[in-house]
Amino acid sequence: MKKILVIDDDRLFLEFLTNYVSERYPKLEILAYDNPLQGLAQINSDLDLLLLDLEMPSLDGSKLLAYAIEKGVDKRRIIILSGRDADYLHECFPMGQCLAVLNKTEARQKAVLDMVFDALQKKAES
């Protein structure tokens, strides 16, 4: 099983994403936390993918990104999610700081997540 950790204070988004991944990608284990402090304890180098919401109370995604990298999570396994537009996100996180920055409300951006999930599923099957 490939392990995905999602930290996002939007409970409806977490519920949707958890159900979506569980139904469509049976080889992927998804852990979801709406409290960034609880999710922080789950960050470790064994994660196959880390999805972080940019704007959350108490801890934002940029702080969690720095912590994850410090804990040994490869930058290429981290995606920053936000409701902000892609141009703003690319300004905040220049190329190379993480795998991707995505607007979680745009359908085209969700297609990128599907490509990542598909790749993880294939790795889990081999």
Backbone as a chain_set.jsonl record, in Angstrom:
{"seq": "MKKILVIDDDRLFLEFLTNYVSERYPKLEILAYDNPLQGLAQINSDLDLLLLDLEMPSLDGSKLLAYAIEKGVDKRRIIILSGRDADYLHECFPMGQCLAVLNKTEARQKAVLDMVFDALQKKAES", "coords": {"N": [[0.85, -1.191, 0.0], [0.487, 2.209, -0.789], [1.118, 5.2, 0.915], [-0.753, 8.03, 1.726], [-0.91, 11.255, 3.051], [-3.113, 13.728, 4.075], [-3.553, 17.043, 4.933], [-5.8, 19.35, 5.788], [-7.976, 21.941, 6.542], [-10.56, 22.009, 5.656], [-13.27, 20.264, 6.055], [-15.271, 19.097, 4.421], [-13.982, 18.896, 1.946], [-11.932, 17.127, 2.669], [-13.442, 14.849, 3.324], [-14.646, 14.286, 0.839], [-12.298, 13.818, -0.739], [-11.072, 11.676, 0.624], [-13.046, 9.642, 0.408], [-13.153, 9.464, -2.391], [-10.519, 8.644, -3.132], [-10.363, 6.225, -1.699], [-12.374, 4.676, -2.926], [-11.648, 4.65, -5.655], [-8.937, 4.074, -5.853], [-7.717, 1.45, -4.697], [-5.248, 0.49, -3.754], [-4.086, 2.477, -2.384], [-3.481, 4.015, 0.666], [-5.132, 6.336, 2.59], [-4.737, 8.953, 4.827], [-6.345, 11.415, 6.67], [-6.482, 14.677, 7.99], [-8.117, 17.282, 9.643], [-7.182, 18.996, 11.433], [-4.335, 20.779, 11.721], [-2.305, 20.47, 13.654], [-2.686, 17.881, 14.674], [-2.271, 16.429, 12.345], [0.382, 17.035, 11.87], [1.862, 15.372, 13.547], [1.828, 13.027, 12.118], [3.505, 13.264, 10.008], [6.171, 11.97, 8.265], [9.154, 10.419, 6.901], [8.309, 8.169, 5.541], [6.095, 8.596, 3.995], [4.312, 8.429, 0.945], [3.022, 10.365, -0.432], [2.233, 13.702, 0.296], [-0.26, 15.921, 0.986], [-0.955, 19.258, 1.386], [-2.873, 21.848, 2.752], [-2.748, 25.266, 1.971], [-3.649, 27.507, 3.49], [-4.483, 27.564, 6.729], [-5.856, 27.631, 10.053], [-3.711, 28.273, 12.803], [-1.433, 26.638, 11.862], [0.108, 27.065, 8.808], [0.279, 25.922, 5.363], [2.846, 26.435, 4.289], [4.551, 26.422, 6.486], [4.156, 23.805, 7.353], [5.17, 22.495, 5.117], [7.923, 23.152, 5.269], [8.521, 21.87, 7.682], [7.97, 19.194, 7.009], [9.909, 18.652, 5.045], [12.167, 18.936, 6.604], [11.777, 16.713, 8.226], [12.382, 14.715, 6.501], [10.777, 14.139, 4.304], [10.555, 13.814, 0.892], [10.739, 16.559, -1.306], [9.571, 16.217, -3.763], [7.38, 14.734, -3.271], [5.375, 16.186, -2.217], [2.472, 18.125, -2.295], [0.983, 21.259, -2.559], [-2.113, 22.564, -1.69], [-4.81, 24.784, -2.438], [-7.373, 27.322, -2.367], [-6.772, 29.466, -3.802], [-5.713, 31.186, -6.844], [-3.745, 29.693, -9.477], [-1.527, 31.217, -10.366], [-0.897, 32.873, -8.169], [-0.18, 30.876, -6.344], [2.077, 29.777, -7.579], [3.809, 31.9, -7.356], [4.21, 31.969, -4.601], [5.33, 29.476, -4.132], [7.882, 28.683, -5.767], [8.984, 26.787, -8.678], [10.29, 23.614, -7.939], [10.25, 23.732, -5.185], [8.315, 22.041, -4.272], [6.35, 19.184, -5.338], [4.015, 20.03, -6.723], [1.724, 22.807, -6.994], [-1.608, 23.341, -6.406], [-4.863, 24.487, -7.317], [-7.548, 23.636, -5.51], [-10.182, 23.781, -6.25], [-10.547, 23.896, -8.966], [-11.392, 22.081, -11.841], [-9.541, 21.203, -13.803], [-7.207, 21.22, -12.361], [-7.704, 19.238, -10.527], [-7.478, 17.069, -12.16], [-4.766, 16.78, -12.361], [-4.144, 15.81, -9.825], [-5.365, 13.307, -10.082], [-3.647, 12.147, -11.967], [-1.337, 11.883, -10.418], [-2.283, 10.187, -8.381], [-2.926, 7.951, -9.959], [-0.347, 7.188, -10.83], [0.83, 6.47, -8.377], [-0.841, 4.331, -7.667], [-0.214, 2.49, -9.717], [2.483, 1.992, -9.082], [2.126, 0.743, -6.641], [0.906, -1.592, -7.427], [2.864, -2.952, -8.742]], "CA": [[0.0, 0.0, 0.0], [1.146, 3.507, -0.807], [0.523, 5.991, 1.995], [-1.002, 9.447, 1.452], [-1.368, 12.057, 4.184], [-3.731, 14.996, 3.674], [-3.837, 17.954, 6.043], [-6.62, 20.417, 5.228], [-9.017, 22.269, 7.519], [-11.866, 21.931, 4.994], [-13.772, 18.904, 6.32], [-16.003, 18.572, 3.259], [-12.978, 18.514, 0.958], [-11.285, 15.908, 3.177], [-14.383, 13.738, 3.191], [-14.726, 13.983, -0.586], [-11.038, 13.252, -1.216], [-10.891, 10.37, 1.258], [-13.964, 8.702, -0.244], [-12.755, 9.337, -3.788], [-9.307, 7.823, -3.212], [-10.673, 4.884, -1.193], [-13.179, 3.953, -3.909], [-11.026, 4.558, -6.975], [-7.539, 3.636, -5.759], [-7.699, 0.527, -3.56], [-3.889, 0.228, -3.283], [-3.608, 3.666, -1.697], [-4.0, 4.272, 2.017], [-5.199, 7.783, 2.782], [-4.97, 9.467, 6.174], [-6.769, 12.797, 6.511], [-6.608, 15.431, 9.233], [-8.579, 18.654, 9.482], [-6.454, 19.762, 12.436], [-2.934, 20.716, 11.316], [-1.449, 19.993, 14.742], [-2.802, 16.422, 14.71], [-1.63, 15.93, 11.134], [1.821, 17.242, 12.021], [2.435, 14.186, 14.19], [1.843, 11.924, 11.162], [4.468, 13.552, 8.938], [7.452, 11.265, 8.365], [9.774, 10.145, 5.603], [7.688, 7.003, 4.914], [4.945, 8.995, 3.184], [4.459, 8.404, -0.507], [2.485, 11.631, -0.909], [1.74, 14.604, 1.334], [-1.074, 17.018, 0.451], [-1.075, 20.273, 2.429], [-3.628, 23.062, 2.471], [-1.902, 26.432, 2.199], [-4.157, 28.425, 4.512], [-5.202, 26.919, 7.827], [-5.585, 28.296, 11.327], [-2.62, 27.808, 13.661], [-0.267, 26.267, 11.056], [-0.223, 27.103, 7.385], [0.939, 24.933, 4.527], [4.27, 26.703, 4.087], [5.25, 25.952, 7.697], [4.112, 22.344, 7.312], [6.093, 22.097, 4.064], [9.281, 23.236, 5.821], [8.639, 20.809, 8.689], [7.998, 17.896, 6.323], [11.223, 18.508, 4.421], [13.088, 18.718, 7.725], [11.544, 15.343, 8.702], [12.859, 13.768, 5.505], [9.845, 13.909, 3.196], [11.093, 14.328, -0.37], [9.943, 17.672, -1.857], [8.836, 15.737, -4.938], [6.21, 13.982, -2.796], [4.528, 17.136, -1.496], [1.622, 18.996, -3.108], [0.297, 22.313, -1.813], [-3.476, 22.802, -2.177], [-5.376, 26.051, -1.996], [-8.47, 27.87, -3.146], [-6.222, 30.605, -4.547], [-5.412, 30.872, -8.244], [-2.457, 29.039, -9.708], [-0.453, 32.219, -10.461], [-0.531, 33.232, -6.794], [0.494, 29.726, -5.743], [3.405, 29.641, -8.178], [4.637, 32.958, -6.77], [4.544, 31.57, -3.222], [6.112, 28.239, -4.162], [8.53, 28.537, -7.082], [9.246, 25.431, -9.128], [11.348, 22.92, -7.216], [10.001, 23.711, -3.746], [7.443, 20.9, -4.015], [5.943, 18.537, -6.588], [3.037, 20.855, -7.428], [0.791, 23.656, -6.26], [-2.869, 23.16, -7.125], [-6.107, 25.051, -6.841], [-8.379, 22.447, -5.28], [-11.556, 23.959, -6.731], [-10.575, 23.864, -10.43], [-11.46, 20.713, -12.376], [-8.284, 20.858, -14.489], [-6.198, 20.986, -11.336], [-8.025, 17.926, -9.951], [-6.96, 16.066, -13.099], [-3.361, 16.577, -11.999], [-4.171, 14.89, -8.68], [-5.654, 11.974, -10.608], [-2.425, 11.612, -12.574], [-0.451, 11.49, -9.322], [-2.874, 8.993, -7.758], [-2.755, 6.841, -10.916], [1.049, 6.769, -10.775], [1.026, 5.771, -7.104], [-1.574, 3.066, -7.765], [0.583, 1.596, -10.566], [3.666, 1.581, -8.311], [1.673, -0.186, -5.602], [0.543, -2.853, -8.065], [4.047, -3.648, -9.285]], "C": [[0.89, 1.248, 0.0], [0.39, 4.422, 0.142], [0.467, 7.478, 1.628], [-1.49, 10.105, 2.737], [-1.895, 13.376, 3.649], [-4.012, 15.802, 4.933], [-4.523, 19.18, 5.448], [-7.754, 20.689, 6.201], [-10.427, 22.243, 6.935], [-12.391, 20.492, 5.107], [-14.505, 18.298, 5.13], [-15.034, 18.122, 2.171], [-12.287, 17.219, 1.391], [-12.176, 14.689, 3.005], [-14.504, 13.307, 1.729], [-13.463, 13.267, -1.056], [-10.798, 11.862, -0.642], [-11.778, 9.318, 0.601], [-13.551, 8.424, -1.684], [-11.551, 8.405, -3.921], [-9.606, 6.39, -2.77], [-11.439, 4.049, -2.213], [-12.431, 3.681, -5.212], [-9.612, 3.961, -6.963], [-7.356, 2.703, -4.56], [-6.304, 0.22, -3.008], [-3.289, 1.425, -2.546], [-4.291, 3.798, -0.346], [-3.979, 5.772, 2.222], [-5.541, 8.103, 4.23], [-5.284, 10.944, 6.031], [-6.986, 13.452, 7.873], [-7.078, 16.846, 8.923], [-7.924, 19.579, 10.508], [-4.966, 19.662, 12.099], [-2.001, 20.19, 12.412], [-1.506, 18.471, 14.875], [-2.111, 15.804, 13.491], [-0.118, 16.019, 11.199], [2.506, 16.005, 12.589], [2.556, 13.001, 13.234], [2.868, 12.111, 10.04], [5.78, 12.827, 9.219], [7.933, 10.887, 6.971], [9.185, 8.929, 4.882], [6.503, 7.348, 4.015], [5.272, 8.921, 1.701], [3.942, 9.694, -1.133], [1.938, 12.416, 0.281], [1.017, 15.755, 0.654], [-1.339, 17.996, 1.585], [-1.899, 21.448, 1.947], [-2.738, 24.253, 2.812], [-2.363, 27.246, 3.399], [-5.031, 27.694, 5.52], [-4.929, 27.7, 9.103], [-4.464, 27.566, 12.084], [-1.356, 27.422, 12.902], [-0.645, 26.332, 9.585], [0.632, 26.1, 6.614], [2.42, 25.176, 4.33], [5.086, 26.261, 5.292], [5.275, 24.426, 7.732], [5.053, 21.796, 6.248], [7.524, 22.087, 4.598], [9.516, 22.126, 6.843], [8.775, 19.438, 8.024], [9.367, 17.645, 5.686], [12.28, 18.241, 5.493], [12.977, 17.285, 8.263], [11.935, 14.283, 7.67], [11.897, 13.436, 4.387], [10.434, 14.579, 1.952], [10.171, 15.421, -0.907], [9.097, 17.225, -3.037], [7.636, 14.876, -4.558], [5.224, 14.87, -2.057], [3.781, 18.014, -2.497], [0.932, 19.988, -2.18], [-1.042, 22.568, -2.492], [-3.975, 24.141, -1.653], [-6.589, 26.392, -2.849], [-8.014, 29.056, -3.984], [-5.87, 30.193, -5.975], [-3.971, 30.393, -8.392], [-1.303, 30.042, -9.783], [0.032, 32.631, -9.075], [0.276, 32.099, -6.15], [1.912, 29.552, -6.283], [4.353, 30.74, -7.697], [5.103, 32.567, -5.375], [5.496, 30.374, -3.181], [6.723, 28.064, -5.544], [8.835, 27.073, -7.395], [10.441, 24.847, -8.375], [11.146, 22.881, -5.716], [9.126, 22.536, -3.332], [7.06, 20.303, -5.371], [5.015, 19.438, -7.401], [2.294, 21.752, -6.45], [-0.503, 23.652, -7.067], [-4.007, 23.926, -6.469], [-7.093, 23.897, -6.723], [-9.816, 22.599, -5.762], [-11.665, 23.908, -8.25], [-10.497, 22.433, -10.94], [-10.154, 20.301, -13.048], [-7.18, 20.541, -13.479], [-6.435, 19.622, -10.661], [-7.538, 16.799, -10.857], [-5.483, 15.778, -12.817], [-3.272, 15.625, -10.807], [-4.449, 13.466, -9.136], [-4.421, 11.346, -11.249], [-1.451, 11.131, -11.499], [-0.972, 10.222, -8.643], [-2.72, 7.773, -8.657], [-1.33, 6.295, -10.857], [1.354, 5.995, -9.485], [0.363, 4.398, -7.115], [-0.757, 2.053, -8.583], [1.839, 1.108, -9.83], [3.29, 0.557, -7.249], [1.356, -1.558, -6.175], [1.763, -3.636, -8.568], [4.967, -4.177, -8.208]], "O": [[1.901, 1.315, 0.698], [-0.841, 4.417, 0.168], [1.472, 8.094, 1.276], [-2.368, 9.583, 3.423], [-1.226, 14.059, 2.873], [-4.628, 15.309, 5.878], [-3.914, 19.949, 4.704], [-8.427, 19.756, 6.639], [-11.396, 22.441, 7.669], [-11.993, 19.618, 4.337], [-14.368, 17.104, 4.864], [-15.241, 17.082, 1.545], [-12.082, 16.319, 0.575], [-11.716, 13.626, 2.59], [-14.47, 12.116, 1.418], [-13.548, 12.222, -1.702], [-10.363, 10.964, -1.363], [-11.312, 8.226, 0.275], [-13.595, 7.281, -2.14], [-11.566, 7.481, -4.735], [-9.146, 5.441, -3.406], [-11.186, 2.852, -2.353], [-12.568, 2.608, -5.801], [-9.161, 3.407, -7.965], [-6.882, 3.139, -3.511], [-6.195, -0.271, -1.884], [-2.129, 1.392, -2.134], [-5.513, 3.706, -0.235], [-2.943, 6.414, 2.053], [-6.512, 7.586, 4.783], [-4.562, 11.66, 5.338], [-7.586, 12.87, 8.777], [-6.521, 17.524, 8.059], [-8.094, 20.797, 10.453], [-4.39, 18.578, 12.182], [-1.007, 19.53, 12.11], [-0.49, 17.838, 15.159], [-1.445, 14.775, 13.604], [0.584, 15.173, 10.644], [3.6, 15.638, 12.159], [3.308, 12.066, 13.508], [3.068, 11.214, 9.222], [6.415, 13.031, 10.253], [7.203, 11.021, 5.99], [9.526, 8.681, 3.726], [5.965, 6.469, 3.341], [6.36, 9.299, 1.264], [4.364, 10.076, -2.225], [1.27, 11.863, 1.155], [1.602, 16.477, -0.153], [-1.882, 17.618, 2.623], [-1.659, 21.984, 0.865], [-2.05, 24.244, 3.833], [-1.547, 27.632, 4.236], [-6.147, 27.267, 5.22], [-3.895, 28.356, 9.224], [-4.331, 26.347, 11.976], [-0.274, 27.864, 13.29], [-1.623, 25.711, 9.169], [1.574, 25.514, 7.148], [3.187, 24.22, 4.212], [6.204, 25.772, 5.131], [6.285, 23.823, 8.094], [5.67, 20.749, 6.446], [8.254, 21.116, 4.399], [10.584, 21.515, 6.868], [9.601, 18.622, 8.434], [9.911, 16.545, 5.786], [13.176, 17.418, 5.303], [13.973, 16.711, 8.704], [11.829, 13.086, 7.939], [12.169, 12.536, 3.591], [10.767, 15.764, 1.97], [8.956, 15.234, -0.958], [8.029, 17.783, -3.287], [6.951, 14.345, -5.433], [4.342, 14.377, -1.355], [4.375, 18.571, -3.42], [0.37, 19.611, -1.152], [-1.109, 22.763, -3.706], [-3.605, 24.572, -0.561], [-6.798, 25.816, -3.917], [-8.783, 29.588, -4.785], [-5.743, 29.007, -6.278], [-3.112, 30.655, -7.551], [-0.207, 29.745, -9.308], [1.236, 32.725, -8.838], [1.288, 32.342, -5.493], [2.833, 29.22, -5.536], [5.565, 30.531, -7.639], [6.254, 32.804, -5.009], [6.355, 30.278, -2.305], [6.155, 27.381, -6.397], [8.93, 26.236, -6.498], [11.465, 25.506, -8.2], [11.79, 22.088, -5.028], [9.181, 22.084, -2.188], [7.404, 20.85, -6.419], [5.192, 19.597, -8.608], [2.244, 21.491, -5.248], [-0.495, 23.927, -8.267], [-4.105, 24.007, -5.245], [-7.432, 23.257, -7.718], [-10.592, 21.646, -5.691], [-12.777, 23.879, -8.777], [-9.634, 21.664, -10.518], [-9.705, 19.167, -12.881], [-6.324, 19.692, -13.729], [-5.485, 18.942, -10.273], [-7.223, 15.707, -10.384], [-5.015, 14.657, -13.016], [-2.422, 14.736, -10.783], [-3.84, 12.521, -8.635], [-4.179, 10.149, -11.093], [-0.815, 10.089, -11.656], [-0.207, 9.299, -8.362], [-2.419, 6.681, -8.175], [-1.128, 5.081, -10.836], [2.055, 4.984, -9.512], [0.935, 3.42, -6.633], [-0.627, 0.895, -8.187], [2.211, -0.06, -9.947], [4.042, -0.382, -6.987], [1.515, -2.572, -5.495], [1.685, -4.844, -8.788], [5.995, -4.781, -8.516]]}, "num_chains": 1, "name": "protein.A"}
